[in-house]
Amino acid sequence: MQEDNYTKLNDSEIDNVMESLPTWEVIDRKTLSKIIVLNSFSEAADLIKKIAEISDEMNHHPDIEIFDYKKVKIRITTHKIGGLSKEDITLANKIDELI
């Protein structure tokens, strides 16, 4: 992974990126968040497994939870910089490709 992938995005960069990620929400200019509603608990668990595989390949891991039986909430941030980085955007795009 290149070091510049962990450079904190500024407000203008975040605004530009969010135009390409319309189904994601930015929380406090530090975290990308998305809720995905699936058809069953099993589908939710399968999605988490697929996200885990991508995250392990990238060595960049989101916070993920299943709630209300079949909803998956994903939160992505780069903890070591306290905000959003290019790596977060890459992960969000890869998650979007799954669904």
C-alpha positions as CSV (number, residue, x, y, z in Angstrom):
1,M,0.0,0.0,0.0
2,Q,1.4,3.4,-0.9
3,E,1.8,6.0,1.9
4,D,-0.3,8.6,0.1
5,N,-3.3,6.3,0.4
6,Y,-3.2,7.3,4.1
7,T,-3.2,11.0,3.6
8,K,-6.2,12.7,5.1
9,L,-8.6,14.0,2.5
10,N,-9.5,17.7,2.8
11,D,-13.1,19.0,2.7
12,S,-13.0,19.7,-1.0
13,E,-11.7,16.2,-1.8
14,I,-14.4,14.7,0.4
15,D,-17.1,16.7,-1.4
16,N,-15.8,15.6,-4.8
17,V,-15.6,11.9,-3.7
18,M,-19.1,11.9,-2.3
19,E,-20.5,12.8,-5.7
20,S,-19.2,9.4,-6.9
21,L,-20.5,7.6,-3.8
22,P,-24.1,8.8,-3.5
23,T,-25.3,5.9,-1.4
24,W,-22.8,6.6,1.3
25,E,-23.1,9.2,4.1
26,V,-20.2,11.1,5.6
27,I,-20.3,11.4,9.3
28,D,-18.3,14.3,10.9
29,R,-16.1,14.5,7.8
30,K,-14.3,11.4,9.2
31,T,-16.3,8.3,8.4
32,L,-18.2,6.8,5.5
33,S,-21.4,5.0,6.6
34,K,-23.8,2.9,4.7
35,I,-26.8,0.7,5.6
36,I,-27.7,-2.2,3.3
37,V,-31.0,-4.0,3.6
38,L,-30.8,-7.6,2.4
39,N,-33.5,-10.4,2.2
40,S,-32.3,-12.5,5.1
41,F,-29.9,-12.9,8.0
42,S,-27.9,-15.4,5.9
43,E,-27.6,-12.9,3.0
44,A,-26.3,-10.3,5.5
45,A,-23.8,-12.7,6.9
46,D,-22.6,-13.7,3.4
47,L,-22.1,-10.1,2.5
48,I,-20.0,-9.5,5.6
49,K,-17.9,-12.5,4.7
50,K,-17.3,-11.0,1.2
51,I,-16.4,-7.6,2.7
52,A,-14.0,-9.3,5.1
53,E,-12.2,-11.0,2.2
54,I,-11.8,-7.7,0.4
55,S,-10.7,-5.9,3.6
56,D,-8.1,-8.6,4.3
57,E,-6.7,-8.3,0.8
58,M,-6.5,-4.5,1.3
59,N,-5.4,-4.7,4.9
60,H,-8.0,-2.0,5.6
61,H,-10.9,-3.1,7.8
62,P,-14.3,-1.4,8.3
63,D,-16.6,-1.6,11.3
64,I,-19.5,-3.9,10.3
65,E,-22.7,-4.9,12.1
66,I,-25.9,-6.8,11.4
67,F,-29.0,-5.3,13.0
68,D,-32.7,-5.8,12.6
69,Y,-32.2,-9.3,11.3
70,K,-31.2,-8.4,7.7
71,K,-29.6,-5.0,7.7
72,V,-25.8,-4.4,7.5
73,K,-24.2,-1.2,8.7
74,I,-20.7,-0.4,7.4
75,R,-18.5,2.3,8.7
76,I,-15.2,3.1,7.1
77,T,-12.4,5.4,8.4
78,T,-8.7,5.5,8.6
79,H,-8.1,5.5,12.3
80,K,-4.4,6.3,12.2
81,I,-5.1,9.7,10.5
82,G,-8.4,10.4,12.2
83,G,-10.3,10.9,9.0
84,L,-10.9,9.8,5.5
85,S,-8.2,8.6,3.1
86,K,-8.0,7.4,-0.5
87,E,-8.0,3.9,0.9
88,D,-11.4,4.4,2.5
89,I,-12.8,5.5,-0.9
90,T,-11.3,2.5,-2.6
91,L,-12.9,0.1,0.0
92,A,-16.3,1.8,-0.4
93,N,-16.1,1.4,-4.1
94,K,-15.2,-2.3,-3.8
95,I,-18.1,-2.8,-1.4
96,D,-20.5,-1.1,-3.9
97,E,-19.3,-3.5,-6.6
98,L,-20.4,-6.4,-4.4
99,I,-24.0,-5.2,-4.0
